Amino acid sequence: MAVVIALDAGTTGVRALAVDEAGLPAGWAYRELTQHYPRPGWVEHDPVEIWEASQAVLAEVAGIVSDAGTAVAALGVTNQRETVVAWDRRTGLPRQRAIVWQDRRTAARCQELAEAGALERVRRTTGLVLDPYFSATKAEWLLTAGGVVADADLALGTVDSWLLWKLTAGMVHATDASNASRTMLFDISTLQWSAELCDLFGVERRALPEVRPSSGRLGVTADGVALGPGVPVSSVAGDQQAALFGQGCFAPGMVKNTYGTGSFVLMNVGPDRPDPVDGLLTTVAWVLADGTITYAYEGSIFATGAAIGWLRDGLEVISSAAEVGPLAASCPDSDGVVIVPAFTGLGSPWWDPYARGTVLGLTRGSGRAQLARAVVEAMAYQTRDVVDAMTAGCGFPLRALRVDGGSAVMDLLLQLQADQLRVRVARPVLQETTALGSAYLAGLAEGVWSSLDDIATRWRLDIEVEPQASASAADTLYRRWLRAVERARDWAAP
């Protein structure tokens, strides 16, 4: 028996998951990451801490696997996507802290570019919109205000490329198309870095990683890596695309939502690049070793689990994230309280970097339970925002939603989501689908699994929830949500 290990470098922490040939977990480990907030709207990570956490979780899982007498067939890497790392090829050290996807410091630059007419060019080439969420303006900031010098030793990339470089002791500077498609520097039709956009943002292509398939051997681990030398590194994929793969969404029209720090709704739209849909992103889902391409529509929601963290750390309404579900379920509704968690602006379908968090409808009777309920309801409403735009624009009707991520453990959330979308909501037994998808992509490359059909048979249902509330009742609540969104929008505009 062999296992595949997935290294999942997320926003709030790094985990390693070993997956056996049956698609079942065979060991896991986790380390939290420090979040740095040097100024309002700025979010940073220490790349060295990301690597040290990666080594720690790989070492822990390697010990579990070794004790079980099991071999490691391959390693897959998945990651928070748009976060930018700049490092020195010669010293192997970062030249600045990583700028995290949530960071909004380049909002004014994005507005300036839009006013100069760059939006249509960006949209046509990358499938994205002009928003500080994406990597290009972060890289531009590092190379200008951030003081990073674009010399011959500079390496730029997303977190996956930093980890791949470290895992191979500097032998491989590469990424995959799913991550590259989130940078705003990548042509998703040709699957090449765009010379035009690299020039626009002042990024030299020699500093960028080579773009490789999402599934396929990229290199092997070097001496000093916790797994030991010679382990094939056989997949790289952005976390949300990996989750789509881990959910077995291999047919066009299949949709998943991951409730993490933010929430990300992805729909498989097949091998041909689709026409753009207002409010949504077009992204590369994955490229297999045989060159097969799959595209996806995506709606990116910036704050869902982050709102639970705010209840815990900011307001001290709860002492642990696990308390939010039971507390929210202790009242039949939010009693008119609506929370729009636009802490770093609003993503899909609004794309408003100047929106800010809003709490509306408070009365003297509003308490902890109503606040918790409003946060959970906001997760369902934000997902409906995205799905309504998706189904209106793409021609694929939503028939079911597969869900995962930390907040998907809440049965209340699944019921609210089913009521708002009017479809079945299905949660799998194994909800670490980001790591699972990374493992599947790596194992597919190394022959652990033979095909997508082979992988699809390993998806196992935990619970499926049908709509219960009437459509009119759900729509009434949703209209109130939209009124609240309008009050949150454009709040911090200069």
C-alpha positions, 0 to 999 in steps of 0.5 A: 500500500502507498499513500499520497501526501498533500501539502495544503498551505492555506491562509490561516494555517498549513496542513499535511494530509496522507491519503491512501489508495481508497481515498481515505485519510491515513494521517494529518497534521496542522500548524497555524500561521501568523497574520500580520496587519501592518496597516488597515487593509494590509495583510501579510505573511512571513514566507519563512514561517510558511516553509517552517510550518510546511516542514513541521506538518510534513515531518509529523505526517511522515512519522505517521506513515513510517510507523504504519510501514507505508510508502509515499508515492507522491507529494502534491502542493495546494495553496492560497492562490493570489498571495505574492512572494518575492525571494532571492534565488541566490540566498533562498531568503524572502525579500519582503513579507508575502502580500496576502490575497485579502490585502487591499493596498492596491485598490487605488491603483486598480481604480486608476488602471480601470479609469485608463481603460485597462479593464477590457484588456485584463478581462479579455486576456485573463478572465479576471477583473481589476481588483487588488485581490489578484497578484499583479498589482501586489507584485507591482507594489513590491517592485516599486513602493516595496523596494524589491529590486528586479535583478537577476536573482529575483524570483516572484511567484505565488505560495505554491512556487515558493514551496516548490522551490524550497522542496526541490532546493532551488532546482524548480521554479514553477507553478501551474495554470490554475495558480497562474490564472489568478495572477492577472498576468496570464493569458488563459487562452494560450496558457502563457504569461502575457507579455502585454500585461507583464509590461503593464505591471512592470513585472519581468518574465524572467522572475516568474515561474515556468507554467506546468500542468497541474498533474504531472511530476515537477521534480523530487524532494531534496535533502533536508526536506522533512519527507526525505529526498527523492519523493516525487512532487507531482501536482500543484493546484490552487486551493479552490481548483483543488477542492473542485477536483477533490469534490469529483466535479468532473462534468460541466455544470457541477458546482462546489462551494468551499466555506473557508476564510472566504467562500469560493463557488466554482462551476466546471464549464468544460474544456473550452474557454467560456464567454465572460459573465458579469460579476464572475471570474473565468479561471483555469480549473486544472491542466492534466498531464496529457494536456487536457484543460478544464475551465471554471467560472468562479465567484470569490467571497472574501469573508465567511469564516473570517466573520466567525473569527471576528465574532470570536476575536473581535467581539468575543461573542464566542470563545471558539469557532465551534460554538457559532453553529449551536449558538446560531441555531438557538434562535429561530432567526436573526430577529432582523439583524443583518451583517455584511462582512465586507471587512476587506471589501466585497468580491463576486459579484459586486467587486467593490474594494471600498465596501466595509462591514456593516451591522444593521437591524439592531434592537435592544433585544439583539444579543449573541445568538442573533449576531451569530445567526446573522453571520451564518445567514450571511454565508448563505446569502453571499453564496446566493449572490454568486450562484444567481449571477452564475446561473443567469450568465452561463446557461447551466442550471444549478441542480445541486451544490457540493460543499466543504470547508470548516463551516460546512460542518454546520447543518444549519448553514446547509439548510439555509443554503438549500432554502436560498438556492432551492436545490439539494446541498450535499456534504461529503464524508471527507471535507478536507477536499482541497488537500484531497484534490491535491492528493488525487492530482498527484496520485493520478500523475503517478498511477495511484489512481487510473482515471477521473472515473476511478477518482469519482467513485471515491466520493462519499456522501455524508448528508444531503439537505433539501429546501424546506422554507418556501421560495417566497420566505427565502426571497423576502429574507434575501431582499433584505440582505440586498438592501444591507449590501447597498448600505455597505457598498462604497463606504470607504471610497476616497 
